[in-house]
Amino acid sequence: MKFKIHRGTQEIGGSCVEIWTESTRIVLDFGMPLVNPDHTKFDSRAIKDQSVDKLRETGILPDIASLYTPGEKTALIISHAHQDHYGFINYLHDDCSVYMGEATHRLIEITNLILSKEWSIQNPQYFQSGKSFKVGDIKITPFLMDHSAFDAYAFLIEADGISLFYSGDFRTHGRKSGAFKWFASQINRPVDYLLLEGTTIGRSDLQLQTETDIENEFIRTFTESSGINMIYTSGQNIDRIVSIYRACKQSNKTLVVDFYIANILKELAKFAKLPFPSKNFSDISVFFPYRLSQMVVRQGNEKLLYRFKAYKITREQIDQKYQDIVMLVRPSMQGDLAQLTCLDQGVFTYSLWEGYKKEKSTRDFIDFMETKGVSQQYLHTSGHADQEALRQMVDILKPKYLVPMHTFEGDEYSSVFENSNILRVLDGEVVDCLTAT
């Protein structure tokens, strides 16, 4: 067995790992980069009209010919529904088998419909946590992980007597921390190779807040504030939305989500016990932002609007009930929010990674809140493992070789994991597992 990390040994995002034997080839994740080589933000619009050959030549797309043209059977395995792990799937040829969790596929489909992307997967294959499947002579065992993305997995890969573990993105301080304990009780150990994400390496080594901590902080905020509460968070961070909803329940507030988030919650409720706008959750209302609504109508996807019309809340109703409202907001809703009269008494909570504040749309949104006299606070915890959790995974798997990836700080692994054999590879470098082991 051999493997090659096409992207991720020196950056966060754009994850893609190719693994092959003499007869079988698989690819773990097919992510869009977050940054350019000079660490400026990657802009997918800049490559929109470029050919696959050009993108492969410039290293933007991984150089794996069988992903783009029919022929040799190569299977793609997606760990979770964050674009830096699946964002290039529009370049796949239609016959390519794509393995993923079913909920991951639903998330991709909803985002595809609402944002008019080209992320259509023609040949989906679903797996389940802990249940092994084979692609050719390669055995793959997925393990559900705690992450800010719903339905996120790590994978044990076995072939030719070699074992490789791909951590994907994970943490232990979210609402699915039990998944990590279950993984630890089930995994065969030790492994030969551990490809370990290191998003938080280089940041503080302090233990991160849990989602329960975040929930309690929201309860305090909602209880103490006398105005409307607005929260800017990811519409796909289900753990965070659940924390906010639970805090609303404790403080007798109504949660207002837009129809995009409403659709996500309704679809994912098929896979877990989640709140979503319905008769069973009368304390959730749905707002219909003008720009997003118009875009969805132009695309012919009105059904995404109509399914929640019974739970609609208008701007006028928000102004009337503002003291009882907790509203999830985003920069594209600024025009709608500007028409509210209740903002000056409100509280705005930024609940995302602070690095996103560098983006112009986010800066402008925060400036808008300031001009409206809104109080502001930061309340967030990472979707990625802190260093203690990373050490726990290393201690559990006891790898012969620890391979840094999904990190800007690969050189720091030797100081964080002092007793581990660090195998530092570069993007595009082939590792022959039989020779190395």
C-alpha positions in Angstrom: 0.0 0.0 0.0 1.1 3.5 -0.8 -0.3 6.9 0.0 0.1 10.5 -1.1 -1.2 13.6 0.6 -2.1 15.9 -2.3 -2.9 18.9 0.0 -2.8 19.5 3.7 0.7 18.9 4.9 1.4 22.6 5.2 -2.1 24.1 5.4 -5.5 23.9 6.9 -8.1 23.0 4.2 -8.2 21.5 0.8 -7.7 18.0 2.3 -7.1 15.2 -0.2 -5.3 11.9 0.4 -4.7 9.2 -2.3 -4.2 5.6 -1.2 -3.6 2.7 -3.5 -2.5 -0.9 -3.9 -1.6 -2.8 -7.1 -5.2 -3.2 -7.9 -7.2 -0.5 -6.1 -7.2 3.2 -5.6 -9.2 5.3 -3.2 -9.2 9.0 -2.3 -10.0 10.4 1.1 -11.7 13.9 0.8 -11.6 16.2 -2.2 -11.5 19.6 -0.6 -11.4 23.1 -1.8 -8.4 25.1 -0.4 -9.1 27.8 2.1 -5.9 29.7 1.2 -3.5 30.3 -1.7 0.2 29.4 -1.4 0.9 32.9 0.0 -1.8 32.3 2.6 -4.2 34.9 1.1 -7.8 33.7 0.9 -8.6 31.3 -1.9 -11.4 32.6 -4.2 -13.2 29.8 -6.1 -14.5 32.4 -8.5 -11.0 33.0 -9.9 -10.9 29.4 -11.2 -14.4 29.1 -12.5 -13.6 29.1 -16.2 -10.3 27.2 -16.0 -10.1 23.6 -17.4 -9.4 20.6 -15.4 -6.0 20.2 -17.1 -5.1 23.7 -16.2 -6.1 23.3 -12.6 -4.2 20.0 -12.3 -1.2 21.7 -13.9 -1.2 24.5 -11.4 -1.7 22.2 -8.5 -5.2 23.5 -7.5 -6.8 20.2 -8.4 -5.0 17.0 -7.2 -3.3 15.2 -10.0 -5.4 12.1 -9.9 -6.4 11.4 -13.5 -9.0 8.7 -12.8 -11.1 11.2 -10.8 -11.8 13.3 -13.9 -12.3 10.8 -16.7 -14.0 7.4 -16.8 -11.8 4.4 -16.9 -9.8 3.1 -14.0 -12.1 2.7 -11.0 -11.2 5.1 -8.2 -13.5 5.6 -5.2 -13.9 8.9 -3.4 -14.6 8.8 0.4 -15.9 12.0 2.0 -15.4 12.5 5.7 -17.9 15.3 6.3 -19.8 18.2 4.7 -17.3 21.1 5.0 -16.2 22.5 1.7 -12.5 22.2 2.5 -13.2 18.4 2.5 -15.6 18.0 -0.5 -15.7 21.3 -2.4 -14.2 20.0 -5.7 -16.7 17.2 -6.3 -18.2 19.1 -9.2 -15.0 18.1 -11.2 -15.6 14.3 -10.6 -16.7 12.2 -13.6 -20.2 10.8 -13.2 -19.2 7.2 -12.8 -17.1 7.8 -9.8 -18.4 6.0 -6.6 -18.6 8.5 -3.7 -18.8 7.0 -0.2 -20.2 9.1 2.6 -22.7 9.2 5.4 -26.2 9.7 4.2 -26.7 12.8 6.3 -23.5 14.3 4.7 -25.1 13.8 1.3 -28.3 15.5 2.4 -26.3 18.5 3.7 -24.5 18.8 0.4 -27.7 18.5 -1.6 -29.4 21.3 0.5 -26.5 23.6 0.1 -26.4 22.8 -3.6 -30.1 23.7 -4.0 -30.1 26.9 -2.0 -26.7 28.3 -3.2 -27.0 27.0 -6.7 -23.7 25.1 -6.7 -22.8 22.2 -9.0 -22.2 19.6 -6.3 -24.3 16.9 -7.8 -23.2 13.3 -6.8 -24.3 10.8 -9.4 -23.2 7.6 -7.7 -23.6 7.9 -3.9 -22.7 5.0 -1.6 -23.6 5.3 2.1 -21.7 3.8 5.0 -22.4 3.5 8.7 -20.1 4.1 11.7 -18.2 1.0 12.8 -19.3 -1.1 9.8 -16.4 -2.0 7.5 -16.7 -2.1 3.7 -14.3 -2.9 1.0 -13.3 -1.2 -2.2 -11.3 -3.7 -4.2 -8.6 -5.1 -1.8 -8.8 -2.1 0.6 -10.9 -2.4 3.8 -12.3 0.9 5.2 -13.9 1.2 8.6 -15.6 4.6 9.3 -15.9 6.0 12.9 -18.3 8.7 13.7 -16.5 11.7 15.3 -17.5 14.7 17.3 -17.0 17.8 15.1 -18.7 21.1 14.3 -20.0 19.4 11.1 -22.9 17.0 11.5 -22.1 13.4 10.5 -18.3 13.6 10.5 -16.0 10.5 10.3 -12.5 9.3 10.7 -11.4 6.1 8.8 -9.3 3.1 9.4 -7.8 1.9 6.1 -6.3 -1.6 5.8 -4.6 -3.3 2.9 -1.4 -5.4 2.3 -1.0 -5.9 6.0 -0.7 -2.2 6.6 -3.1 0.0 8.7 -3.5 3.7 8.2 -5.8 5.9 10.3 -7.2 9.2 8.9 -8.5 11.4 11.7 -10.5 13.7 9.5 -11.6 16.7 11.6 -12.6 15.9 15.1 -12.9 17.1 18.7 -14.0 15.8 22.1 -15.6 18.9 23.6 -18.8 19.0 21.6 -22.2 17.4 22.0 -21.0 14.1 20.6 -18.0 13.5 22.9 -19.3 10.0 23.5 -18.5 9.1 19.9 -14.8 9.5 20.7 -15.1 7.1 23.7 -16.9 4.6 21.6 -14.2 4.8 18.9 -11.5 4.3 21.5 -13.3 1.1 22.7 -13.7 -0.3 19.1 -10.5 0.5 17.2 -7.9 -2.1 16.5 -4.5 -0.8 17.7 -1.7 0.0 17.3 -1.8 1.4 13.7 1.1 1.8 11.3 0.3 5.4 10.2 -1.8 8.1 11.8 -2.7 11.1 9.6 -3.6 13.5 12.3 -5.3 16.9 11.9 -3.6 19.7 13.8 -5.8 22.7 13.3 -5.3 24.0 16.8 -1.5 23.3 17.0 0.2 26.6 17.3 -2.7 28.1 19.2 -3.1 28.1 23.0 -2.6 24.8 24.7 -5.5 25.6 27.0 -8.5 23.2 27.2 -11.4 24.6 25.0 -14.8 25.4 26.3 -17.5 22.7 25.8 -20.7 23.2 24.0 -22.4 23.0 27.4 -20.2 25.9 28.5 -21.4 27.8 25.4 -25.0 27.0 26.2 -24.7 28.3 29.8 -23.1 31.5 28.5 -26.0 32.0 26.1 -28.5 31.5 28.9 -26.8 34.2 30.9 -26.8 36.6 27.9 -30.4 35.9 27.0 -31.5 36.3 30.6 -29.6 39.6 31.3 -30.4 41.4 28.0 -33.6 43.4 27.5 -33.4 43.7 23.7 -33.3 41.4 20.7 -30.4 38.9 20.6 -28.8 38.3 17.3 -26.2 35.5 16.7 -23.9 35.1 13.7 -23.0 31.4 13.5 -22.7 28.8 10.8 -26.0 27.4 9.6 -24.4 24.0 9.5 -22.9 24.0 13.0 -25.7 21.9 14.4 -24.1 21.6 17.8 -24.1 25.4 18.2 -27.7 25.7 17.0 -28.7 23.1 19.5 -26.8 25.0 22.3 -28.6 28.2 21.3 -32.0 26.5 21.1 -31.5 24.9 24.6 -30.5 28.3 26.0 -33.7 29.8 24.4 -35.8 27.1 26.2 -34.2 27.9 29.5 -34.7 31.7 29.1 -38.2 31.5 27.5 -37.1 33.0 24.2 -38.3 32.2 20.6 -35.6 31.1 18.3 -35.8 32.6 14.8 -33.9 30.9 12.0 -34.0 31.6 8.2 -35.5 29.0 5.8 -32.0 27.7 4.8 -31.3 26.7 8.4 -34.9 25.5 8.8 -34.4 23.1 5.8 -31.2 21.8 7.2 -32.7 21.1 10.7 -35.7 19.4 9.1 -33.6 17.1 6.9 -31.1 16.2 9.6 -33.9 15.5 12.1 -34.3 12.2 10.2 -30.9 11.1 11.5 -30.9 12.6 15.1 -33.3 14.1 17.6 -33.0 17.8 16.5 -35.4 20.7 17.0 -36.9 22.1 13.7 -39.8 24.4 12.9 -42.9 22.2 13.4 -45.9 21.7 15.7 -43.6 20.0 18.1 -41.3 23.0 18.3 -43.6 26.0 18.4 -40.9 28.1 19.9 -39.0 28.1 16.6 -40.0 30.6 13.9 -38.8 31.0 10.3 -37.7 34.3 8.7 -37.5 34.7 5.0 -34.6 37.0 4.0 -35.4 39.0 0.9 -32.2 38.4 -1.1 -32.0 34.7 -0.4 -35.8 34.2 -1.0 -35.5 36.0 -4.4 -32.5 33.8 -5.4 -34.3 30.6 -4.5 -37.4 31.6 -6.5 -35.3 32.5 -9.6 -33.8 29.0 -9.3 -37.2 27.4 -9.2 -36.8 26.0 -5.7 -39.8 27.6 -4.1 -40.6 24.3 -2.3 -37.8 25.2 0.1 -39.8 28.3 1.1 -43.3 26.9 1.1 -42.7 24.0 3.5 -42.2 26.5 6.4 -44.8 29.2 5.6 -46.9 28.1 8.6 -44.0 29.1 10.9 -43.2 32.5 9.2 -42.3 35.5 11.3 -42.2 39.0 9.6 -40.0 42.0 10.3 -43.0 43.7 11.9 -43.6 40.8 14.3 -39.9 40.8 15.2 -40.1 44.5 16.1 -43.2 43.8 18.2 -41.7 40.8 20.1 -38.0 41.8 20.1 -37.5 41.2 23.8 -38.4 37.6 23.4 -36.5 37.0 20.2 -33.1 35.2 19.6 -32.4 35.5 15.8 -29.7 33.7 13.8 -28.2 36.3 11.4 -25.6 36.6 8.6 -24.1 39.4 6.5 -26.4 38.7 3.5 -29.4 39.6 5.8 -28.1 43.1 6.5 -30.7 44.8 4.3 -33.5 43.0 6.2 -32.0 43.9 9.6 -31.6 47.5 8.6 -35.4 47.8 8.4 -35.9 46.7 12.0 -36.5 49.4 14.6 -35.5 47.4 17.7 -31.7 46.9 17.1 -30.4 49.7 19.3 -31.3 47.7 22.5 -30.0 44.5 21.1 -27.0 42.2 21.7 -25.0 40.8 18.8 -23.0 37.6 19.4 -20.2 36.6 17.0 -20.0 32.8 17.3 -17.5 31.8 14.6 -13.7 31.5 14.3 -12.3 35.0 14.7 -10.2 34.6 11.6 -13.3 35.1 9.5 -13.4 38.7 10.7 -10.7 39.5 8.1 -13.3 39.0 5.4 -14.8 42.2 4.1 -18.4 41.0 4.3 -17.9 40.1 8.0 -16.1 43.4 8.8 -18.9 45.3 7.1 -21.5 43.4 9.1 -19.9 44.0 12.4 -19.5 47.7 11.5 -23.2 47.8 10.6 -24.0 46.5 14.1 -21.9 49.2 15.7 -23.7 51.9 13.8 -27.0 50.6 15.1 -25.7 50.8 18.7 -25.9 47.1 19.3 -23.9 45.6 22.1 -21.4 43.0 20.9 -19.7 39.9 22.3 -17.7 36.9 21.2 -18.8 33.4 22.2 -17.4 30.4 20.4 -15.5 27.2 20.8 -13.5 25.4 18.1 -14.8 22.6 16.0 -11.4 21.0 16.2 -9.6 19.0 18.8 -7.5 20.8 21.4 -4.0 19.5 22.0 -5.1 17.3 24.9 -7.6 15.6 22.6 -5.0 15.2 19.9 -2.6 13.5 22.4 -5.5 11.2 23.5 -5.9 10.0 19.9 -2.2 9.4 19.6 -2.1 7.5 22.9 -5.1 5.3 21.8 -3.7 4.5 18.4 0.0 4.3 19.2 1.1 4.8 15.6 4.5 3.7 14.3 4.4 6.9 12.3 2.6 10.1 13.1 1.9 12.2 9.9 1.0 15.9 10.3 -1.8 17.2 8.1 -4.6 19.8 8.0 -2.3 22.1 9.8 0.0 25.1 9.3 2.2 23.9 12.2 3.5 20.5 11.1 7.0 21.3 12.4 5.5 21.6 15.9 4.3 18.0 16.1 7.6 16.9 17.5 7.3 19.1 20.6 3.5 18.4 21.1 3.9 14.6 20.7 7.3 14.1 22.3 7.3 10.3 22.3 6.0 9.8 18.8 7.9 9.0 15.6 6.9 12.0 13.4 6.9 11.4 9.6 7.0 14.8 8.0 6.0 14.5 4.4 5.2 17.1 1.7 2.3 17.6 -0.5 2.6 15.2 -3.5 5.2 13.0 -1.8 4.6 9.2 -2.2 5.0 7.1 0.9 5.6 3.4 0.2 4.1 1.8 3.4 5.7 -1.6 2.8 9.2 -0.1 2.4 8.8 2.4 5.3 7.4 -0.2 7.7 
